Amino acid sequence: MGIKTPYVAVDGIIQLFDSNDNFRGIVLIERKNPPYGLAIPGGFVDVGESVEDALIREMKEETDLDVEILGLLGVYSDPARDPRFHTVSVTFICKAYGEPKAQSDAKEVKIFKLEEIPFDKLVFDHAKILKDFILR
Amino acid sequence: MGIKTPYVAVDGIIQLFDSNDNFRGIVLIERKNPPYGLAIPGGFVDVGESVEDALIREMKEETDLDVEILGLLGVYSDPARDPRFHTVSVTFICKAYGEPKAQSDAKEVKIFKLEEIPFDKLVFDHAKILKDFILR
């Protein structure tokens, strides 16, 4: 049918808790591939997969965490948000326990308190997304 | 890069008001193309276009209404929701004034009071979406 639409990705703001349910911070990754920098973990949705399933799979692949989805933060679709090509991000807020480990596209996984997020090091429009999360 | 993701579409629940700001109902279309039936107006997002711009364009193309976006209802991505191929719908709630006119993919445009929506005539997962809207 010749339909051409942007790529669809999912991103997850993972709120990490310890076993006593104390909030430890947000999980961000240091990207292994361009664009280099700090990012909210995420990835592309496969054909045949719901965005929720894609989110759970991608969070596991990148951080080794099993996340629980708490809700939708928003849909980010500015054509200029990804320097490589037009990607629509469906961004979820989620929750996880345990120790993240860098996997797949992540060179390193880091935990940041909300007050210590280095907004100038974030790639794509992830600084805007995290600000929307904090101000929601 | 060989990335393959589902198609991205937008759908709009249009709350129609008269010039005295009285709520008239929701705008639905009778589809001209398969699958035949009643649907929430919507369409595919173009590469290079935000989902918000796509929504405003599609609502105009299908109903001739200039809509104001009020917020996001949800993202619907069950691989079986569209019988033709996997389509992710970013569904917005919006508001419009004036008289809708059938255009483009719409054979007819109809206005339904919430209590009179014929859920059994809706295509795709639009009955579920409208129930989510009513129960939100």
Interface residues (C-beta under 8 A of the other chain):
Chain A: I3 K4 T5 P6 Y7 V8 A9 F44 V45 D46 V47 G48 E49 S50 V51 E52 L72 G74 V75 S77 D78 P79 H86 V88 V90
Chain B: I3 K4 T5 P6 Y7 V8 A9 F44 V45 D46 V47 G48 E49 S50 V51 E52 L72 G74 V75 S77 D78 P79 H86 V88 V90
